[in-house]
């Protein structure tokens, strides 16, 4: 039992840490238990038992195992809902879906294991306390999870603070990885203080004071940024946006071609209503148009598309294109594109964007050339193709919106914002002759580097659009956690995000990360055999600020995370070298 205690403490620590994320408790409610984020402060101390277990580990292997079980506790609680997508919509048996979920959780928890093993090695060989290196090691390992095996950076520790707005504003400086490092820093200092008291050593007062000062500085910066961005939002030109949430059961959407009229009857009337009420842009969810389109379609005003022309509103339509090609053996194959099309009020296609980062096993089967059996455990589908470029879409600005924007973030006419950039006089803005938007379709939005790449496009976007279909997650934590991720994208870019979701949560997210009033809750998502709430299609109409200018984060990208990775590599190499020297002397 004594041997098991560190592992029990580690797994309980990870599970407790997951309480800081948006969570839905199955069989109790279909809504999240803590929408206001009152449990987010748990993240500042929940990791302490796992770190105490790390300090007591006799070897790097033991430390890695303790990190692994802590990660298992965290990620099982955080992403239990993935199995729902596999069974309800992917056609897998319950047993096979649990195996697949476990493999995914092991992949994610392995990064915690690596962080624990590296931190143990540095502490044992160089004598450094955890708070001096573990925050940067953690940021480096979360960066690796963003890219390794296609990447799945869900539930990064930084997202535990997205509803604590002053802390979340740190993402505009250094990204979500910096918030994760700050959370780990506080936990590590607390763990060192508790260990010192247990061992009769002096408390690390300097480290505690320095950490408190860093945290106070982050909060002060966050409050200043909130004030500054809110002032910019008040002065910026506005766009009236209509967000349509059709609330179509996923089983109906799976047979979209057979249910064409039903689906259009839930999309078109609210689109016309938004146009009548003065919307400049109407946004539809991911792949919501129920018929396949040709990749080269020029207009949807033709008979057969069943779409009405509008008086003033442009339409950002989620759709799927299909292309018939010849395979290597001469056979005919189909290739699907998950796209957003920007349509004029007369339904002419002004531009399009094809989803950039596809979902493994959902939109394509990775490694199928080497592991052909994978085709047998995923549903058959026409493979999707990723988009070749990040296309910023634009349309003519509404009349009377040529007013100049306020200065870019980090500058003001009267002085610097602090921690960002030196003050200088405001530069005159270019005329607002067009509205520019960056579409991020579903999975695109969980990758911060796509956000950065959009901000660096020659045609700079003024707002982001995240069209999605979260019905795959069921009534679970998934849709709410995804909303939290997209809130972080808004803070990073300093831009509003328009988020049409097929069955919720649809929302307009402000550049501060706040959710604008009127967000549309989750509607019907389960298959026909499950009881469904009677939810009509819904419309959210909101004023969205059009902001230009980069944040420090979108200017330098993940510099902090890559610097953390370099620090980790160099420090680990030094620790291993010190270990070899010590072994040679003995």
Secondary structure, DSSP 8 states (H G I E B T S, - for coil): -HHHHHHHHHHHHHHHHGGGS----TTT-SS-S-TT-TTGGGGGTTTHHHHHHHHT-SSHHHHHHHHHHHHHHHHHHHHTTHHHIIIIIT---HHHHHHHHHHHHHHHHHHHHHHHHHHHHHHHHH---GGGTHHHHHHHHHHHHHHGGG---TT-GGGGGTTSHHHHTTHHHH-HHHHHHHHHHHHHHHHHHHHHHHTT----HHHHHHHHHHHHHHHHHHHHHHHHHHHHHHHS-EEEEEEEE----HHHHTTTTTTHHHHHHHHHHHHHHHHHTT-SEEE--TT-SSSEE-TT--BS-STTS-----SS-EEEEEEEEEEEEE-TTS-EEEEEEEEEEEE-TT-BEEEEEE-SS--BTTTB-TTTTT-GGGGGSS-----B---SS--EEEEE--TT--------TT--SS---SSS-------------EEEEEE--GGGGG-HHHHHHHHTSSS--SEEE--B-GGGG-SSSHHHHHHHHHHHHHHHHTSEEEE-BSSS-BEEE-TTS-B-TT-B-----S-TTS-------EEEEEEEE---S--HHHHH-SHHHHHHHHHHHHHHHHHHHHHHHHHHH-
